[in-house]
């Protein structure tokens, strides 16, 4: 990872952002009032493709969600696939979602 990377929760835009090498990878979300967060879309610029940026972003997002005490509902196929490959994250997935 380069030194010029930055991870933020852009609450006003309802998205997590991972700023890397002048580009922004993002995961869009919707939060409910009862402690659920729906991850709806992941976008990684083509210039960052193949570098594992999307997976790093998902890991950072899931860590942040867990620290907030929220339950995740993965509506984005990329996030769902990541959780399937890393079943330890099932601990924060809302069951029956």
Buried (B, 14 or more C-beta within 10 A) or exposed (E): EEEEEEBBBEEEEBBBBBBBEEEBBBBBBEBEEEEBBBBBBBBBBEEBEEBEBBBBBBBBBBEBBBEEEBBBBBBBEBBBBBBEEEEEBEEBBBEEE
